[in-house]
Amino acid sequence: MGIFDRLQISDSTAATIEWDMTPDLAFCTFNAKGLREELRTGDERICYFFIDNWGDTPILYLMERGTGFVHILAEITAPVDLLVDCIVHQGATPSARDNFPIDSTLKDWLRTNVIDLEESPFIVPVESEQPKDESPGAALPACGATGFQGEMVNFSVERLSLDDDQMHQLILGWNFFDAAINPQGKFDNFLADGGDGLTVIDERTGLVWQRCGLDLCSKRTMKKTIEQLNMEGFAGAHDWRVPTLAEAMSLMEPCPNEKGMYLHSCFSTEQPFVFVDARRIPTGYWFVDYRQGKVYWSSGSVPGGFARLCRRLV
């Protein structure tokens, strides 16, 4: 196929399109594989089309996905009315901020105008996979120099089980930004450099955060890693833990940074969605997604994710 030659897809990617794949299904498929240690570094890839409706207008992308690997290969400049119709046919409104699978009409258009053409004018390749983000991030003021003079916020560290309505109330109550629930929200942080190259301190909440975090893993592996870090005294402390939902949401920024994350650019981009210490009622786990700027939940049978640990200043 011309599209695969043109995009120079890697040998580890089968030169076929998974037409029935959806963003949510791909997430679950490869996070589940990520739970098996022998597949954590697997080279398996799949490709599928999806509609990104987070901006002013919907965009059709070709995605390459693997275990711990997500890369947009190309934008497909399909007629906007086709994309809007596809969204509406799935019971959503054109203003719905979400990702959507393609329908049969869009599939037919893609076969005719993209897949079966050697030189399709509708393919706009996206730059190859970005290198791993190992930079220290944006510079921060020293502790005591952030300008914070208000009253500190003390989030409860009690583990919560929340249904959808309670999760909404938490976000609105603290005025956290969430692209779907509270797009006008903003929680002001006063971030300071931890002075060790490893940590960031929020003087408003009294929380110390990892600049980076833990790689894609299961909850069991995450717990073992946290125990090991605490035993070794990571950044001189022994009380690192997974944040609560409120704590993780307090870092959410209302606009994406230059790295495409709804997060201060002092933090690594390698942890796009993170575990929080909250179960969902009636089932599943809550996650915070800094790539898409929202809270979401995942099935209890697929609890794979990244982590950014925190602790409270003594």
C-alpha positions as CSV (number, residue, x, y, z in Angstrom):
1,M,0.0,0.0,0.0
2,G,1.2,3.5,-0.9
3,I,0.3,4.9,2.5
4,F,2.6,2.6,4.4
5,D,5.6,3.2,2.1
6,R,5.0,6.9,2.2
7,L,4.9,7.0,6.0
8,Q,7.9,4.6,6.3
9,I,6.2,2.6,9.0
10,S,8.5,0.4,11.1
11,D,9.1,-3.3,10.4
12,S,7.4,-4.0,13.7
13,T,4.1,-2.6,12.4
14,A,2.0,-4.9,10.3
15,A,1.1,-3.1,7.1
16,T,-2.6,-3.4,7.8
17,I,-5.3,-1.2,9.2
18,E,-7.3,-2.3,12.2
19,W,-10.6,-0.9,10.9
20,D,-12.7,-1.8,13.9
21,M,-10.2,-0.5,16.5
22,T,-11.1,2.4,18.7
23,P,-9.0,4.6,20.9
24,D,-10.4,3.1,24.1
25,L,-10.0,-0.5,22.9
26,A,-6.5,0.2,21.8
27,F,-5.7,1.7,25.2
28,C,-7.1,-1.4,27.0
29,T,-5.5,-3.9,24.7
30,F,-2.0,-2.6,25.1
31,N,-2.3,-1.6,28.8
32,A,-3.3,-5.2,29.5
33,K,-0.3,-6.4,27.6
34,G,1.8,-3.9,29.6
35,L,0.8,-5.8,32.8
36,R,2.8,-8.8,31.6
37,E,6.4,-8.1,32.3
38,E,7.7,-10.1,29.3
39,L,5.7,-7.8,27.0
40,R,6.7,-4.5,28.6
41,T,9.2,-3.9,25.8
42,G,7.4,-5.7,23.0
43,D,7.6,-4.3,19.5
44,E,4.1,-5.2,18.4
45,R,2.3,-2.3,16.7
46,I,-1.2,-1.7,15.3
47,C,-2.6,1.1,13.1
48,Y,-6.0,2.6,13.2
49,F,-7.9,5.8,12.3
50,F,-9.7,7.9,14.8
51,I,-11.2,11.4,15.1
52,D,-9.7,13.8,17.6
53,N,-12.5,16.3,18.5
54,W,-10.6,18.2,21.3
55,G,-9.9,21.3,19.2
56,D,-12.0,23.8,17.4
57,T,-12.7,21.4,14.5
58,P,-12.5,17.6,14.4
59,I,-9.2,16.1,12.9
60,L,-8.8,12.6,11.5
61,Y,-5.6,10.8,12.4
62,L,-3.8,7.6,11.6
63,M,-2.4,6.2,14.9
64,E,0.3,3.7,15.6
65,R,-0.1,2.0,19.0
66,G,2.0,-0.5,21.0
67,T,2.7,-1.3,24.6
68,G,3.8,1.9,26.2
69,F,4.0,3.5,22.8
70,V,1.6,5.9,21.1
71,H,2.5,7.8,17.9
72,I,0.3,9.7,15.4
73,L,1.6,8.8,12.0
74,A,-0.4,11.2,9.9
75,E,-3.3,13.7,9.7
76,I,-5.9,12.8,7.1
77,T,-7.5,15.9,5.6
78,A,-10.9,14.5,5.1
79,P,-13.9,16.8,4.6
80,V,-15.0,18.2,7.9
81,D,-18.6,17.5,7.2
82,L,-17.8,13.8,7.0
83,L,-16.1,13.9,10.4
84,V,-19.0,15.8,12.0
85,D,-21.5,13.4,10.6
86,C,-19.5,10.5,12.0
87,I,-19.5,12.1,15.4
88,V,-23.3,12.7,15.3
89,H,-24.0,9.2,14.1
90,Q,-22.3,8.0,17.3
91,G,-24.8,9.9,19.4
92,A,-22.6,12.8,20.3
93,T,-22.7,16.5,19.5
94,P,-20.2,18.3,17.2
95,S,-19.0,20.2,20.3
96,A,-18.3,17.0,22.3
97,R,-14.6,17.0,23.4
98,D,-13.5,13.4,22.9
99,N,-11.9,10.9,20.6
100,F,-14.2,8.9,18.2
101,P,-13.8,5.8,16.0
102,I,-14.6,6.0,12.4
103,D,-17.9,4.8,10.9
104,S,-18.7,2.8,7.7
105,T,-19.1,6.0,5.6
106,L,-15.7,7.4,6.6
107,K,-14.2,4.0,6.1
108,D,-15.4,3.9,2.5
109,W,-14.1,7.4,1.9
110,L,-10.7,6.4,3.3
111,R,-10.5,3.3,1.1
112,T,-11.2,5.3,-2.0
113,N,-9.2,8.5,-1.3
114,V,-6.4,7.3,0.9
115,I,-5.7,3.5,1.1
116,D,-6.2,2.7,-2.6
117,L,-4.3,5.7,-4.0
118,E,-0.5,5.6,-4.5
119,E,-0.2,9.3,-4.0
120,S,-3.1,10.5,-1.9
121,P,-3.3,14.3,-1.5
122,F,-5.1,13.8,1.8
123,I,-2.1,12.4,3.8
124,V,-0.1,14.8,5.9
125,P,2.7,12.9,7.7
126,V,3.5,13.7,11.3
127,E,7.1,13.9,12.4
128,S,8.6,10.6,13.7
129,E,8.4,9.6,17.3
130,Q,9.8,12.2,19.7
131,P,12.8,11.2,21.8
132,K,12.3,10.3,25.4
133,D,11.8,13.4,27.5
134,E,14.8,13.4,29.9
135,S,15.1,17.2,30.2
136,P,14.9,18.7,33.7
137,G,12.0,20.9,32.5
138,A,11.3,24.6,33.0
139,A,13.2,26.5,35.6
140,L,11.4,27.2,38.8
141,P,12.0,29.7,41.7
142,A,13.6,28.6,44.9
143,C,11.5,27.7,47.9
144,G,10.2,30.9,49.5
145,A,10.5,32.9,46.3
146,T,7.2,31.9,44.6
147,G,5.3,34.8,45.9
148,F,2.7,32.7,47.8
149,Q,1.2,34.5,50.7
150,G,-2.2,32.9,51.1
151,E,-3.6,30.1,53.2
152,M,-2.3,26.7,52.4
153,V,-4.7,24.1,51.0
154,N,-4.6,20.8,52.8
155,F,-6.2,18.0,50.7
156,S,-7.5,15.0,52.5
157,V,-5.2,12.0,52.0
158,E,-8.0,9.5,52.7
159,R,-8.5,7.0,49.9
160,L,-11.9,7.6,48.2
161,S,-14.4,5.6,46.3
162,L,-16.3,8.0,44.0
163,D,-19.2,7.6,41.6
164,D,-19.4,9.9,38.5
165,D,-21.4,12.5,40.3
166,Q,-19.1,12.7,43.3
167,M,-16.1,13.0,40.9
168,H,-17.8,15.9,39.1
169,Q,-18.5,17.6,42.5
170,L,-14.9,17.3,43.5
171,I,-13.6,18.9,40.3
172,L,-16.2,21.7,40.5
173,G,-15.7,22.2,44.2
174,W,-12.0,22.9,43.9
175,N,-12.4,24.6,40.5
176,F,-9.9,22.1,38.9
177,F,-9.6,22.3,35.1
178,D,-11.1,19.4,33.2
179,A,-11.6,19.8,29.5
180,A,-15.0,18.1,29.6
181,I,-16.4,18.8,33.0
182,N,-15.0,22.2,33.9
183,P,-13.2,23.8,30.9
184,Q,-13.2,27.2,32.7
185,G,-11.6,25.9,35.8
186,K,-8.2,26.9,37.2
187,F,-6.4,25.9,40.4
188,D,-3.4,28.1,41.0
189,N,-0.1,26.5,42.1
190,F,3.0,28.1,43.5
191,L,5.7,25.7,42.3
192,A,9.3,25.8,43.6
193,D,12.4,23.9,42.7
194,G,13.1,21.1,45.2
195,G,16.8,21.8,44.9
196,D,17.7,18.2,44.0
197,G,16.9,18.0,40.3
198,L,14.3,15.3,41.2
199,T,11.4,17.1,42.9
200,V,9.0,20.1,42.7
201,I,7.4,21.7,45.7
202,D,3.9,23.3,45.6
203,E,4.0,25.9,48.3
204,R,0.2,26.3,48.2
205,T,-0.6,22.6,48.9
206,G,2.6,21.7,50.8
207,L,3.1,18.7,48.4
208,V,6.4,17.5,47.0
209,W,6.2,16.0,43.6
210,Q,8.4,13.8,41.4
211,R,9.5,15.8,38.3
212,C,9.4,12.5,36.4
213,G,7.6,9.4,37.7
214,L,7.1,5.7,37.2
215,D,6.8,3.9,33.8
216,L,3.8,2.0,32.6
217,C,3.1,-0.8,35.0
218,S,0.4,-2.7,36.9
219,K,-0.8,-1.6,40.3
220,R,1.1,-4.5,41.8
221,T,4.4,-3.5,40.2
222,M,3.8,0.1,41.1
223,K,3.3,-0.8,44.8
224,K,6.6,-2.8,44.8
225,T,8.4,0.1,43.1
226,I,7.1,2.6,45.7
227,E,8.2,0.3,48.5
228,Q,11.7,0.1,47.0
229,L,12.0,3.9,46.5
230,N,10.9,4.5,50.1
231,M,13.4,1.9,51.4
232,E,16.2,3.6,49.4
233,G,15.1,7.0,50.5
234,F,14.3,8.6,47.1
235,A,15.2,12.3,47.2
236,G,15.9,11.9,50.9
237,A,12.4,10.8,51.9
238,H,10.7,7.6,52.8
239,D,7.0,8.4,52.5
240,W,6.4,8.6,48.8
241,R,2.9,7.6,47.7
242,V,0.3,7.8,44.9
243,P,-1.6,11.0,44.9
244,T,-5.3,11.3,45.6
245,L,-7.6,12.4,42.8
246,A,-7.7,16.0,44.2
247,E,-3.9,16.1,44.5
248,A,-3.3,14.9,41.0
249,M,-5.9,17.3,39.6
250,S,-4.3,20.2,41.4
251,L,-1.5,20.0,38.9
252,M,-3.8,20.2,35.8
253,E,-3.2,23.4,33.8
254,P,-6.0,25.0,31.7
255,C,-3.9,25.2,28.6
256,P,-1.4,22.7,27.1
257,N,2.3,23.6,27.4
258,E,4.8,23.6,24.6
259,K,5.1,19.8,25.1
260,G,1.4,19.3,24.5
261,M,0.6,18.5,28.2
262,Y,-2.0,20.2,30.5
263,L,0.8,20.4,33.0
264,H,3.5,22.8,34.0
265,S,6.5,22.2,31.7
266,C,8.8,21.6,34.7
267,F,7.3,18.0,34.7
268,S,8.3,15.2,32.4
269,T,6.0,14.3,29.5
270,E,6.7,10.6,30.0
271,Q,3.8,10.1,32.4
272,P,0.8,11.2,30.2
273,F,-1.9,9.5,32.4
274,V,-1.4,8.6,36.0
275,F,-2.8,6.4,38.8
276,V,-4.6,8.1,41.6
277,D,-5.6,6.6,45.0
278,A,-9.3,6.4,44.1
279,R,-11.7,3.7,43.1
280,R,-14.7,4.3,40.9
281,I,-18.2,3.3,41.9
282,P,-19.6,0.9,40.8
283,T,-16.4,-0.5,39.2
284,G,-13.0,0.5,37.9
285,Y,-10.2,3.0,38.8
286,W,-10.0,6.7,38.3
287,F,-7.0,8.1,36.3
288,V,-5.9,11.7,35.5
289,D,-4.9,12.3,31.9
290,Y,-2.6,15.3,31.4
291,R,-2.4,14.7,27.7
292,Q,-6.1,15.2,27.1
293,G,-6.7,17.3,30.2
294,K,-9.3,15.3,31.9
295,V,-10.3,12.6,34.4
296,Y,-11.3,9.2,33.1
297,W,-11.8,5.7,34.4
298,S,-10.6,2.3,33.3
299,S,-12.0,-1.1,34.0
300,G,-10.7,-2.9,37.1
301,S,-9.5,-5.7,34.8
302,V,-7.1,-3.4,33.0
303,P,-5.5,-1.3,35.8
304,G,-2.3,-0.3,33.9
305,G,-0.9,3.2,34.1
306,F,1.9,5.5,34.9
307,A,2.5,7.2,38.2
308,R,3.8,10.6,39.5
309,L,4.4,10.2,43.3
310,C,4.0,12.8,45.9
311,R,4.6,13.3,49.7
312,R,3.7,16.1,52.1
313,L,6.4,18.4,53.5
314,V,7.1,17.8,57.1
